[in-house]
Amino acid sequence: MLRRALHRQLSPQAWREVGLSPVNKVVCALILLASLVAVVETEPTIRRLAPGIFRGIEVIFVTLFAVEYLARVYAAGEDPRYRGIGGRLRYLVTVWALIDLIAILPFFLGFLAQNNAFLLRIFRVLRLLRLSRLGRFSRAWSALAEALSARIHELLLSIGVAGLLLLFSSACLYAVEAADQPEAFGSVPRALWWSIATLTTVGYGDVTPITALGKFFAGLTAVAGIGIIAMPTGILAAAFSDAFQNKKEQ
């Protein structure tokens, strides 16, 4: 009886009413609140004002999420696929179960980094992975997966074209600019940084061609970059439209 009630509250698929169950609404609120605390904690000024409070808050969050994790493992037995010990083990290696586990691991890993500032910062940032758990409660994720699956070949083609253009533009800039700017364009890998910044239309301006021929190739790369960025955008937009239309029809 308890397992059935937990399964109904914790599994979005088992909740037959509109929206999320009350328990899952609380879980979503906790995830957002815990992520907000993790962001605020990275500010040294605020952390110095209350050094012990953040640790206490994190203990509370980890305790709640650990209880939720164990409850999900227990309630998974209501699904015929995950009954028994073997079924529970299969559940533990599912995508969402692993994400649930990863969401609480940074707290325990943080104890290993008390004397290493870099690792401690990494583990603080890893707490934001809790936000990925919100995908469990969104049907849009299935539409996203469906859209990517339906357009995977077109997306791979656009990625391949972008890679070829990056390599070609880097080689051209190396050929015409290496003699004048050996530090920036002295090799194809060095020129690749400029090509990436230009092709993605970011254009940092830290490295720019100075020869006439170099500027010509740079202009071609910049114009081509607009089309390269627009190609996967259009493919994904069409795929999302088809996926959501299918959902509505179903």
C-alpha positions as CSV (number, residue, x, y, z in Angstrom):
1,M,0.0,0.0,0.0
2,L,2.8,2.4,0.9
3,R,4.8,1.5,-2.1
4,R,1.8,2.1,-4.4
5,A,1.1,5.5,-2.8
6,L,4.8,6.5,-3.2
7,H,4.9,5.3,-6.8
8,R,1.8,7.4,-7.6
9,Q,3.3,10.5,-6.0
10,L,6.8,10.1,-7.2
11,S,6.4,8.8,-10.8
12,P,4.9,11.4,-13.2
13,Q,3.6,8.6,-15.4
14,A,1.7,7.1,-12.5
15,W,0.0,10.4,-11.6
16,R,-3.3,10.3,-13.5
17,E,-4.4,13.8,-12.7
18,V,-3.5,17.0,-14.5
19,G,-0.1,18.5,-13.7
20,L,2.4,17.2,-11.1
21,S,1.6,15.4,-7.8
22,P,1.9,17.4,-4.6
23,V,5.1,15.6,-3.7
24,N,6.7,16.2,-7.1
25,K,5.8,19.9,-6.8
26,V,7.7,20.1,-3.5
27,V,10.6,18.2,-5.1
28,C,10.8,20.7,-8.0
29,A,10.7,23.6,-5.5
30,L,13.5,22.0,-3.5
31,I,15.6,21.5,-6.6
32,L,15.2,25.2,-7.6
33,L,15.9,26.4,-4.1
34,A,19.0,24.1,-3.7
35,S,20.4,25.3,-7.0
36,L,19.8,29.0,-6.0
37,V,21.7,28.4,-2.7
38,A,24.6,26.7,-4.7
39,V,24.8,29.8,-6.9
40,V,24.7,32.3,-4.0
41,E,27.4,30.2,-2.1
42,T,30.0,30.8,-4.8
43,E,30.0,34.6,-3.9
44,P,32.9,34.9,-1.3
45,T,31.4,38.0,0.3
46,I,28.2,36.3,1.2
47,R,29.9,33.0,2.2
48,R,32.2,34.9,4.6
49,L,29.2,36.5,6.3
50,A,27.6,33.1,7.2
51,P,30.2,30.3,6.6
52,G,28.3,27.7,8.6
53,I,24.8,28.4,7.4
54,F,25.5,27.1,3.8
55,R,26.9,23.8,5.2
56,G,23.8,23.4,7.3
57,I,21.4,24.2,4.5
58,E,23.3,21.7,2.2
59,V,23.0,19.0,4.9
60,I,19.2,19.5,5.0
61,F,18.9,19.4,1.2
62,V,21.1,16.3,0.8
63,T,19.1,14.6,3.5
64,L,15.8,15.4,1.8
65,F,17.1,14.3,-1.6
66,A,18.6,11.1,-0.2
67,V,15.3,10.2,1.4
68,E,13.6,10.9,-1.9
69,Y,16.1,8.8,-3.8
70,L,15.6,5.8,-1.5
71,A,11.8,6.3,-1.8
72,R,12.0,6.2,-5.6
73,V,14.1,3.0,-5.4
74,Y,11.6,1.4,-3.1
75,A,8.6,2.6,-5.2
76,A,10.1,1.5,-8.4
77,G,9.0,-2.0,-7.5
78,E,5.4,-1.1,-8.6
79,D,6.7,-1.2,-12.1
80,P,6.9,-4.8,-13.4
81,R,10.3,-4.1,-15.0
82,Y,11.9,-3.3,-11.6
83,R,10.5,-5.8,-9.2
84,G,12.7,-7.9,-7.0
85,I,16.4,-7.3,-6.4
86,G,17.4,-7.7,-10.0
87,G,14.7,-5.2,-11.0
88,R,15.9,-2.7,-8.5
89,L,19.5,-3.1,-9.8
90,R,18.2,-2.4,-13.3
91,Y,16.4,0.7,-12.0
92,L,19.6,2.0,-10.3
93,V,21.3,2.2,-13.7
94,T,18.5,4.0,-15.5
95,V,19.2,7.5,-16.7
96,W,17.0,9.2,-14.2
97,A,18.2,7.1,-11.2
98,L,21.8,8.0,-12.1
99,I,20.9,11.7,-12.3
100,D,19.2,11.4,-8.9
101,L,22.4,9.9,-7.5
102,I,24.7,12.4,-9.1
103,A,22.6,15.2,-7.6
104,I,23.6,14.2,-4.0
105,L,27.2,13.0,-4.7
106,P,28.8,16.5,-4.7
107,F,28.1,16.9,-1.0
108,F,30.0,13.8,-0.1
109,L,32.8,14.4,-2.7
110,G,33.2,17.9,-1.2
111,F,34.7,16.4,1.9
112,L,37.6,15.1,-0.2
113,A,38.3,18.6,-1.4
114,Q,38.4,20.6,1.8
115,N,42.1,21.4,1.2
116,N,41.8,21.9,-2.5
117,A,40.1,25.1,-3.6
118,F,39.8,24.1,-7.2
119,L,38.1,20.8,-6.5
120,L,35.8,22.5,-4.0
121,R,34.7,25.0,-6.6
122,I,34.0,22.2,-9.1
123,F,31.9,20.3,-6.6
124,R,29.9,23.4,-5.8
125,V,29.2,23.9,-9.4
126,L,28.2,20.2,-9.8
127,R,25.4,20.9,-7.4
128,L,23.7,22.7,-10.3
129,L,23.2,19.3,-11.9
130,R,20.2,19.0,-9.7
131,L,18.5,21.2,-12.2
132,S,18.7,18.4,-14.8
133,R,16.4,16.4,-12.5
134,L,13.6,18.8,-13.5
135,G,13.6,17.0,-16.9
136,R,12.0,14.0,-15.2
137,F,8.8,16.1,-14.7
138,S,8.7,17.6,-18.3
139,R,7.1,15.9,-21.3
140,A,9.0,18.3,-23.5
141,W,12.1,16.0,-23.0
142,S,10.5,13.2,-24.9
143,A,9.6,15.7,-27.7
144,L,13.2,16.8,-27.7
145,A,14.5,13.3,-27.9
146,E,12.0,12.5,-30.7
147,A,13.1,15.6,-32.6
148,L,16.8,14.9,-32.4
149,S,16.2,11.3,-33.4
150,A,14.2,12.3,-36.4
151,R,16.7,14.8,-37.7
152,I,20.0,13.1,-36.6
153,H,21.3,12.7,-40.1
154,E,20.6,16.3,-41.1
155,L,22.3,17.5,-37.9
156,L,25.4,15.3,-38.4
157,L,25.6,16.7,-42.0
158,S,25.5,20.3,-40.8
159,I,28.1,19.5,-38.1
160,G,30.3,17.9,-40.8
161,V,29.9,21.0,-43.1
162,A,30.8,23.3,-40.2
163,G,33.9,21.2,-39.5
164,L,35.1,21.3,-43.1
165,L,34.6,25.1,-43.2
166,L,36.5,25.6,-40.0
167,L,39.4,23.6,-41.4
168,F,39.3,25.3,-44.7
169,S,39.2,28.8,-43.3
170,S,42.0,28.0,-40.8
171,A,44.2,26.7,-43.6
172,C,43.5,29.7,-45.8
173,L,44.4,32.2,-43.0
174,Y,47.5,30.2,-42.2
175,A,48.6,30.4,-45.8
176,V,48.2,34.2,-46.1
177,E,48.7,35.5,-42.6
178,A,51.4,33.2,-41.1
179,A,54.3,35.4,-42.3
180,D,52.8,38.6,-40.9
181,Q,51.3,37.2,-37.7
182,P,53.2,34.1,-36.7
183,E,51.8,34.1,-33.1
184,A,48.2,34.2,-34.2
185,F,48.3,32.4,-37.6
186,G,51.6,30.6,-37.5
187,S,49.9,27.2,-37.8
188,V,46.5,25.8,-38.7
189,P,45.7,24.9,-35.0
190,R,46.5,28.5,-34.1
191,A,44.3,29.9,-36.8
192,L,41.6,27.5,-35.8
193,W,40.8,29.7,-32.8
194,W,40.1,32.7,-35.0
195,S,38.0,30.5,-37.3
196,I,35.9,29.2,-34.4
197,A,35.3,32.7,-33.1
198,T,34.4,34.1,-36.5
199,L,32.3,31.1,-37.8
200,T,30.2,31.2,-34.6
201,T,29.7,34.9,-35.2
202,V,31.2,35.6,-31.7
203,G,34.0,37.7,-33.1
204,Y,36.2,38.5,-30.0
205,G,38.5,40.7,-32.1
206,D,41.6,39.5,-30.2
207,V,43.0,38.0,-33.5
208,T,42.3,39.7,-36.8
209,P,43.8,39.3,-40.3
210,I,45.8,42.4,-41.5
211,T,46.5,41.5,-45.1
212,A,44.1,42.2,-47.9
213,L,43.8,38.6,-48.9
214,G,43.4,37.6,-45.3
215,K,40.6,40.0,-44.9
216,F,38.9,38.6,-48.0
217,F,39.0,35.1,-46.6
218,A,37.8,36.4,-43.3
219,G,34.8,38.0,-44.9
220,L,33.9,34.8,-46.7
221,T,34.2,32.9,-43.4
222,A,32.0,35.4,-41.5
223,V,29.3,35.3,-44.2
224,A,29.4,31.5,-44.3
225,G,29.2,31.4,-40.6
226,I,25.7,32.9,-40.6
227,G,24.5,30.2,-42.9
228,I,26.2,27.4,-40.9
229,I,24.6,28.6,-37.6
230,A,21.2,29.0,-39.3
231,M,21.3,25.5,-40.8
232,P,21.0,23.4,-37.6
233,T,18.7,26.0,-36.1
234,G,16.2,25.6,-38.9
235,I,16.5,21.8,-38.8
236,L,15.8,21.7,-35.0
237,A,12.9,24.2,-35.3
238,A,11.2,22.1,-38.0
239,A,11.9,18.9,-35.9
240,F,10.4,20.4,-32.7
241,S,7.4,21.6,-34.7
242,D,6.8,18.1,-36.0
243,A,7.3,16.5,-32.7
244,F,4.9,18.8,-30.8
245,Q,2.3,18.4,-33.5
246,N,2.5,14.7,-33.2
247,K,2.1,15.0,-29.4
248,K,-1.1,17.1,-30.0
249,E,-2.5,14.6,-32.4
250,Q,-1.8,11.7,-30.0
